[in-house]
Amino acid sequence: YGLLGPEICLSARVVPGRRHLRHSPPVPSWQLTIGVDAPPEEVWAFIGDPTTVPRWYPKYTSCTVDGDTRVLRSAEGAELREALLERDERRRFYAYSVLSGAPVSSHRASFEVVAREAGSTVI
């Protein structure tokens, strides 16, 4: 657990989907918010490092980043390749997309650390 330990408060909500093509159905979208009892700078130092995934997502045992490509590996040998799309240090935000290794055809995800009265919120 480390920084994202038992003080986590989870909440989730469905975000209206976007249409990729004019006549296509909306793409499902959702948002998960996690309250963390730590200053935003400390949370960003942890979650904003794209190589820390194995520290908070135990499915993966290793992670490497080469340029704008992140590769996560599981203990079973499965490999997940992701494109690191954008990063904004000032906003404490980064976005990524799955390239291969997961059954998705369209994917975009992001992390953003926002200051709150008593700690931080990770979106």
Order of alpha helices (4+ residues) and beta strands (2+ residues): beta-beta-alpha-alpha-beta-beta-beta-beta-beta-beta
